[in-house]
């Protein structure tokens, strides 16, 4: 049963993507969205069915090889499924959000000539993401990992006429490849130690990692556990946009809003967090790797949030917020609180998808204007968007009883208890980040929905609430954003048989969630405890501050900006990452390439080595007319003699 | 069909067929020639399919063996036979010849009969190279192969074709001369030209080095390896589309095949001594050439450089084998060589497809300068989808054939040295940098000029060969097992042979 269900879950979106991708232009619009929506709905239903089976009778793991992809050197590399509680959680989140986004797209993309292509892409994305989370081995994981990257590339560049879009998608792909570079080497390290790519065999003998060392280059050795885990984590840094590989995510907002919600907020960018949680048996072997994660996660959580405060594009604010929240998830897994990281991943998937789709609804109403300085007072015109966005904003800011409060507070409490080096810094970043989160979230909220309307009259006269295909997904996402934290915190994190526990491995001395669980007396008590914490008042304070600055005394932000112009400049320039990357990597690569080509290939190899002298290159063309007259033979002889001389010299150097 | 000389048929059917087509050079006969050539290439492809079906995956011995006396005075035989290394390359050859026949259908209007005849003869000769088990026979096929290629570039090539053909000819011819010397030495030692008898020779170490270098020059030029690669971009730029396809998909593989068949098994000690040197050259190919590819302005040059970079994985996989064996890791040695083989086959499909795509653009615009394009996806959406697929395969995306070989080679390299693996994995960054940046400039953006605006999407004929390539590129990526199964026993035996010699 599980086998068939999982095959259906994977293949349904693929079938939808292929049929719409190949025949989309023939079949027209309605069949395109009906086919893909049905296929994703089937996946979602089957995922929920598996969840039901699991709840009725929990199993540790269900593993099934679907086929042997290839067998090399006697080692089979498989394609298969690996279903445990972690997989089930991800499957349900991915298919649900994907379904919402599919429905929403009908409204958002209704004027777009690439309508069918868009549905084919997002259905294919859903397939790739499911391959990623359901894989039972590293090869298939890497397949899913790269396949979501490609769909992300295709979707960021969906409007491929826009120079900014095709710049952003190339950047996204290459920066992700930097991460994948580490990830692939990490997989190679795992294969070296375990001689297998299958999760079962690798996780079963995870302690093997700690006994090995890896020679980086002669004389430099490091612990294999640390090397492998950091290499794998570099992959996560690319996909989950952690500093310094975060630069692609803000630019990815060039893509249509539905995919910002699906790919660049709810699912793909959380793949890194999922991967670290999945590999918890490996990451537990290296405290150094966990420290690395804590530092990177903490830095991302705080400093990317700060950039969010100065953005004026509605989608970019949310994008920086996503970076910051991904940082929180990384802090959680770095503190060995994997379950809290995955829990935040889930709540974030709902409320961030909600915020993006809400922003999309605003953008539709504003006729594709994304600058918040030209909005204001929209609450009057779009009540459903307004209320659902308010729910999303409160959830993001961590105000109880909204979903984000429970997951974020668990992370902060967990990292507070952690003894892993770097936890102190991460704790500070996480707490300070709460204030920052509240500030950028409600700056956006007030600038868009309250304050004086700043749009031109023509836009203003057309303002209206979006159609039902847009608002229904908003409502359906607002419900979990409101309640899912309260309902799930106990069963997910602190119950005796917590949902995720069988999938995760935590060393006893690292198990901060267990320690935290000793003080957990139900979700209600957890909620009521909130006003006694600093974090709660930071969030409330942030909101109050924004109310004061943007509604009560609206002149002040400009004064602050002028007063702290250096800090403002640093934030607007995003700490200079883009400037540096364009100069060093962009120009640098082309520079090296030009030198290699024009000096290495043309001057040295062609000029000096091949033809004896650069002069001869120009002469070959002339020489060629001697071909018919028999000069070729002489030329060949001369060349042979010359090359023999060269070869002998070469040999002398190498052998003698 | 057991008793049929299948290999001889595969070799001589296209060669004789090609010769028979030659005199049909009247204008009214063009179509007959085209259909005739396509028919011959399809029959050969079908026969190669039969060959595959009858091939026994479970043995490393030569199969479909044919032996006849050839030059008694030299003790040379007309001896044919294939194993798991030769078979996939023969299948690739037959497939690509069909592609070329379809691709040259309307584009070539000048000397049609000679064009198709050249390619058919080329096909027969290449199958001969892959199936010869006698060193001299191998050498003859190897040399004769230059002639049709020389003609293809020289007659149907671009404006600067004379320079390119001479460069091409000199490089490859010079390489072969050294190989001939090495072969003659081996003949003097063993008394015949049978390649398998070369394997059992006990050659002193310093002689091995000289022989190795003799073979190296021939094979390194063909692959081509850094620093003897500069003929390839020039040859590609001037060659007609079909010539580029055969050059990239098959002829480059001859070098890799030569290393697998001659250099390493005959000269294992030299291969060990020079292993680090060869690995260094391979990694230079991946990185240095990758950088060079980024800045190319001509589509064909870009793909030519990308080919060189990809072939770096082939030599890397092959030459890691002996150091890995000394290290005691048979698994990784086998994996590396299998990766190298898969990379060769996969690159055959991908580079063929990429050059066909360039051909599609060139036929319409008569330019290959990247700067002349822009926004092609607006007017050729179907073509854009194909181009995207092949570009992604070139980038080594999992799920396409381009991933499999690189994956296996990198897994294997990590065992030998972290740095080797890291340098090899640099292709993860360089390949998208040159491929996707090119795609961005050619396919995306607003329609760049009136010529682009006037472009028509691909015809049914073009869709046929692109679809055929796409099926293989995806098929091998999703399920490489049939290819791996074909070569498994042979490569395991190959490694075992080395292991015995090295110990």
Interface residues (C-beta under 8 A of the other chain):
Chain A: X67 X68 X69 X70 X71 X72 X73 X74 X75 X139 X142 X143 X146 X147 X150 X153 X154 X157 X160 X161 X163 X166 X170 X173 X174 X177 X178 X180 X181 X184 X185 X187 X188 X189 X191 X192 X195 X214 X215 X216 X217 X589 X590 X592 X593 X594 X596 X597 X600 X601 X605 X606 X609 X610 X620 X621 X623 X624 X627 X632 X636 X639 X640 X643 X647 X651 X654 X655
Chain B: X160 X162 X163 X166 X167 X170 X173 X174 X177 X178 X206 X209 X210 X213 X217 X227 X229 X230 X274 X277 X288 X291 X292 X293 X294 X295 X296 X330 X331 X332 X333 X334 X335 X338 X339 X375 X377 X378 X388 X392 X397 X398 X399 X403 X404 X407 X408 X410 X411 X413 X414 X415 X417 X418 X419 X421 X422 X425 X426 X428 X429 X432 X433 X436 X437 X440 X443 X444 X445 X446 X478 X479 X480 X481 X484 X485 X488 X492
